[in-house]
Amino acid sequence: MEINNALGRRKTAIARVYLTAGTGKVTINKKDIKTYFASLTLQNAALKPFEVTNTMGQFDVTVHVNGGGTAGQAGAVSLGITRALVKYNAELKPALKASDLTTRDPRMVERKKPGQKKARKRFQFVKR
């Protein structure tokens, strides 16, 4: 039984993904995906690589994810699954690349600047 593992990142979330041949059971932090990601949208986002490559139900997935929020974690899981699938079978890469799943989203939260309320918002200007 071969295990393919990969790392996925999105915003500040980091997901370590382990793929094994199996029946399609997805476990995230020792919980079922339906329990961990309550929203169907996030579940679909996390499992999109399987949809694109028509490999739904062929692999058991174990994920350890930490950091960030739910949306970032779903994106990190998706990238991790994509990378693990490419490690497993390089012929799946063109389909995944066409769906824009192979690139890591570089967008991060902009830092707060000194003398300002937030990253871009400023304190109210006083004329007099």
N, C-alpha and C positions, 0 to 999 in steps of 0.2 A: 504494500500500500504506500504509494508515493505521496508525499506532502509537499505542496508548493506554497511558499510563504512570500509575502510582499508587504511593503509599507505604503500607506496612503496618507497624505496630509491635505488639510483644507483649513484656512484661517489659522486657528491655534489648536485644532484637533489633530491627533495622531492616531492612526488605526493600524494595528498589526493584524494581517489577514492570513489565515491558514486554510488552504484548499485541499480536500481529500476527496477521492472518488466515493460517491455515496448516493443518497436518495433526495438531496435537496434541503436538508435540515440546516437552518441558519441560526447560529447562536452568537449573540453579541453580549459581552461581559457576563457570561453564564446565564443569560436570559434569552428567551425566544425573540425573534425580530419583531413579532406582533406586539409583544409586551414592551420591548425597549423603545421602538419607534411607534408610538400610538397612532400617529397620522399615516394614512395610506400613501400620501404624497411622498413622505420621507422613506417609507418602505420601498416604493417604486424607484425612487432616486438611488437608493443604496443597491438595489438589485438590477439596475438598468443594464450593466454589462452582460448579464445572463440573457436578458431579453434580446439584445442586439445580436448576440452570437448563437442564439437558439440552443443554449446549453442549460436551460432551466431544469432543475431536478436531477442533474448529473453529478453535482458536487455537494459535499457537506462543507459548510463554511463555519469556521470558528474565528471570532474577531475579538481583540482586546483593544478598546478605544478609550482614550481619555483626553481631556482638555476641550475647550470650545463649547458651543451650544449644540442643539440637536441638528440644525441644518448643516453646520460645519462637520459634525460627526458623520452624517449621512454622506456628504461629499467625500470625506476621507475614506469611508468604507468602500464607496464606489470606485475610487482611484486604486485602492488596495486590491480589490477584486479584479479590476482591469489588468493591473500589473501581474498578478498571480496567473490569470488566464493566458497572458502573453508568454509567461515563463513556461506554462504547461504546453501551449501550442502556438508557435509563432505565426501560423497561418490565420489566426483570428485577429491579428493586429490591424490589417486594413479596414475591416468592418468597424472595429472599435475606434480607430482614428477618424473614420468618416463621421461617426457620431460624436466626435470631439470629447472622448472619454480618456484619452491617453495623456492629455496635458494637465499639469497641475495648475490650478487657479491661483495666480500670484497675488490676488488682491488681499491686502491685510488692513487692519484698522490703523488709521493715521494717528500719530501720537498727539497728545494735547500740548499746545505751545504755551510758554510762560506769558503772562499778561493777557491771556484770553480765557474765555469760559470753557470752550472745548477745542477741538482741533482747528476749526475754522470760525466758529461763532465767537464774536467779540463782546466785550461789555458795552453797554449803551454809551454812546458818545455824548458828552456834556459840553454844550457850546459856551454857556455862561455859568 
